[in-house]
Amino acid sequence: MPRLTAARSAWALLLGLLCMLVMATRAQAAPRAATDIVQFRPDVSLAQGREIVRAAGGRTTQALRIIRGLAVQMNGAGRAALAHDPRVRAVSRNAGVRPQSVNSDSYIDASRLETAYPYSVRAPGSWSIATGAGVGVAVIDTGIAGDMPDFAGADGASRVIASAVTSPDATTAADTYGHGTHVAGIIAGNGNLREADDPLAGQYVGIAPEANLISVKAGDDHGNATILDAIDGLQFVVDHKDDYNIGVVNLSLESTTAESYRTDPLDAAVESAYFSGILVVAAAGNRGPSPDAGDYAPGNDPFALTVGAVDDQGTSYRGDDVVTDWSSIGETQDGFDKPEVVAPGAHIVSTLAPGSAFTNLCPSCVVGDNYIRAGGTSMAAPVVSGVAALVLQVHPDWTPDEVKSTLIGTARWLPGGASEINARFAVSLDAPFWGVNDGIEPNDFVDSSTGDIDYTRSSWSRSSWSTAPDQLAAGWSRSSWSCECTTGDDTTVDPTRSSWSRSSWSTRWGY
């Protein structure tokens, strides 16, 4: 699909420049020592792998059960030695992951809606058929402010029904950064649940306003995260799929290191979720048409449904929707065209976590104290996750391939060839499209028939879970969990995991 240039109004450009000025003046935390993820050849045991790492001057910090790999700390010389060791399959940097944000901005009453993006994907026309009720959507992000009225259910309890914390540096399950709450509101916020005398009541409603949410906080309290934190989040989603009826997982983040999906550990975890029966929706990234735009996990994985961003121009008229010039587009290093679909992602107003960093990052973006305007493919991906929840409410037996194929097959063509998601068409079908991923080889270590890792071909192990300590428990959630990261025997917590390097989730702000 060729690149299209988004029309931008003068006020939007000014606001974006103000936001970027705020970000430019923020102090940046110094990165810590990097962690690598090492994969071994099939004839190398886990114990042998540890010895190989030790001989290269490295130290094992964790075994990842979902992809059965070793997380290690080492210097550049040790990394180079392992990369040339014939017993080693691959050495991947545990780079930072960042959200793809460009901050800017039964019966569900749509009469007071102040945002255009639900109309661009025809969501209000779908709410007489489906609202996402009963479907679980996992949000691997910076947490969710689950006690906001927008996330309440008919009984008054929060629809954020479970909370997990996978960042070893997080001190609370709350969203102190703000990105995850904004994403969650696009998926399943419902401003109709605010008090009738609230001037904001009913003005901001997400795509699937009765869906349940599962908060997986992979970022620390400042929004920083690594690949390992995201992998642990996917492990939680797979482990608790049946507990919370999780049909969709939203990944509004991107690795900062490019690697083939065949060996990338985050892509392996994505495919484990996909083949376990969970549709994975990933942000395409904000690199525009740059040569490497499609090369970063999880958006480069062919089994993920990757989402680019359009600008709806702030109107409910769908004919003026155009792809933004910052939305990533291109071919991955493995030859797959990404993204498959696009959705509104510019100047999207959604829920603002009270007291979160988002408030200070762009004060002029705040709308009525409880909402904030932001943009990026981080905002486009949850639009599609919400539509997927609508489809799964009507057809709970559809597979990830069928839901993905249907969302692609029912999308409407925009000038230039992009395909914008169409909720009304998708939920109206009695039979699915299918086969969009037929014939694609999975990640080298994933068994596509089960979603399991082939343990004869890798040395990875799984994360384990425990009830969260008080400071990590979410009072509004039905269940709260934290990650116990082990060194390989699945019993010993690794206290060194907190020394992993971090890089900021948010590096680009503006429209």
Rosetta blueprint (number, residue, H / E / L):
1 M L
2 P L
3 R L
4 L L
5 T L
6 A L
7 A L
8 R L
9 S L
10 A H
11 W H
12 A H
13 L H
14 L H
15 L H
16 G H
17 L H
18 L H
19 C H
20 M H
21 L H
22 V H
23 M H
24 A H
25 T L
26 R L
27 A L
28 Q L
29 A L
30 A L
31 P L
32 R L
33 A L
34 A L
35 T E
36 D E
37 I E
38 V E
39 Q E
40 F E
41 R L
42 P L
43 D L
44 V L
45 S L
46 L H
47 A H
48 Q H
49 G H
50 R H
51 E H
52 I H
53 V H
54 R H
55 A H
56 A L
57 G L
58 G L
59 R E
60 T E
61 T E
62 Q E
63 A E
64 L E
65 R L
66 I L
67 I L
68 R L
69 G E
70 L E
71 A E
72 V E
73 Q E
74 M L
75 N L
76 G H
77 A H
78 G H
79 R H
80 A H
81 A H
82 L H
83 A H
84 H L
85 D L
86 P L
87 R L
88 V E
89 R E
90 A E
91 V E
92 S E
93 R E
94 N L
95 A L
96 G E
97 V E
98 R E
99 P L
100 Q L
101 S L
102 V E
103 N E
104 S L
105 D L
106 S L
107 Y L
108 I L
109 D L
110 A L
111 S L
112 R L
113 L L
114 E L
115 T L
116 A L
117 Y H
118 P H
119 Y H
120 S H
121 V L
122 R L
123 A L
124 P H
125 G H
126 S H
127 W L
128 S L
129 I L
130 A L
131 T L
132 G L
133 A L
134 G L
135 V L
136 G E
137 V E
138 A E
139 V E
140 I E
141 D E
142 T L
143 G L
144 I L
145 A L
146 G L
147 D L
148 M L
149 P H
150 D H
151 F H
152 A E
153 G L
154 A L
155 D L
156 G L
157 A L
158 S E
159 R L
160 V E
161 I E
162 A E
163 S E
164 A E
165 V E
166 T L
167 S L
168 P L
169 D L
170 A L
171 T L
172 T L
173 A L
174 A L
175 D L
176 T L
177 Y L
178 G L
179 H H
180 G H
181 T H
182 H H
183 V H
184 A H
185 G H
186 I H
187 I H
188 A H
189 G L
190 N E
191 G H
192 N H
193 L H
194 R L
195 E L
196 A L
197 D L
198 D L
199 P L
200 L L
201 A L
202 G L
203 Q L
204 Y L
205 V E
206 G L
207 I L
208 A L
209 P L
210 E L
211 A L
212 N E
213 L E
214 I E
215 S E
216 V E
217 K E
218 A L
219 G L
220 D L
221 D L
222 H L
223 G L
224 N E
225 A E
226 T E
227 I H
228 L H
229 D H
230 A H
231 I H
232 D H
233 G H
234 L H
235 Q H
236 F H
237 V H
238 V H
239 D H
240 H L
241 K L
242 D L
243 D L
244 Y L
245 N L
246 I E
247 G E
248 V E
249 V E
250 N E
251 L E
252 S L
253 L L
254 E E
255 S E
256 T L
257 T L
258 A E
259 E L
260 S L
261 Y L
262 R L
263 T L
264 D L
265 P H
266 L H
267 D H
268 A H
269 A H
270 V H
271 E H
272 S H
273 A H
274 Y H
275 F H
276 S L
277 G L
278 I L
279 L E
280 V E
281 V E
282 A E
283 A E
284 A L
285 G L
286 N L
287 R L
288 G L
289 P L
290 S L
291 P L
292 D L
293 A L
294 G L
295 D L
296 Y E
297 A L
298 P L
299 G L
300 N L
301 D L
302 P L
303 F L
304 A L
305 L E
306 T E
307 V E
308 G E
309 A E
310 V E
311 D E
312 D L
313 Q L
314 G L
315 T L
316 S L
317 Y L
318 R H
319 G H
320 D H
321 D L
322 V E
323 V E
324 T L
325 D L
326 W L
327 S L
328 S L
329 I L
330 G E
331 E E
332 T L
333 Q L
334 D L
335 G L
336 F L
337 D E
338 K E
339 P L
340 E L
341 V E
342 V E
343 A E
344 P E
345 G L
346 A L
347 H L
348 I E
349 V E
350 S E
351 T E
352 L L
353 A L
354 P L
355 G L
356 S L
357 A H
358 F H
359 T H
360 N H
361 L H
362 C L
363 P H
364 S H
365 C H
366 V E
367 V E
368 G L
369 D L
370 N L
371 Y E
372 I E
373 R E
374 A E
375 G E
376 G L
377 T H
378 S H
379 M H
380 A H
381 A H
382 P H
383 V H
384 V H
385 S H
386 G H
387 V H
388 A H
389 A H
390 L H
391 V H
392 L H
393 Q H
394 V H
395 H L
396 P L
397 D L
398 W L
399 T L
400 P H
401 D H
402 E H
403 V H
404 K H
405 S H
406 T H
407 L H
408 I H
409 G H
410 T L
411 A L
412 R E
413 W E
414 L L
415 P L
416 G L
417 G L
418 A L
419 S E
420 E E
421 I L
422 N L
423 A H
424 R H
425 F H
426 A H
427 V H
428 S H
429 L L
430 D L
431 A L
432 P L
433 F L
434 W L
435 G L
436 V L
437 N L
438 D L
439 G L
440 I L
441 E L
442 P L
443 N L
444 D L
445 F L
446 V E
447 D L
448 S L
449 S L
450 T L
451 G L
452 D L
453 I E
454 D L
455 Y L
456 T L
457 R L
458 S L
459 S L
460 W L
461 S E
462 R L
463 S L
464 S E
465 W E
466 S E
467 T E
468 A L
469 P L
470 D H
471 Q H
472 L H
473 A L
474 A L
475 G L
476 W L
477 S L
478 R L
479 S E
480 S E
481 W E
482 S E
483 C E
484 E E
485 C L
486 T E
487 T L
488 G L
489 D L
490 D L
491 T L
492 T L
493 V E
494 D L
495 P H
496 T H
497 R H
498 S H
499 S H
500 W L
501 S L
502 R L
503 S E
504 S E
505 W L
506 S L
507 T L
508 R L
509 W E
510 G L
511 Y L
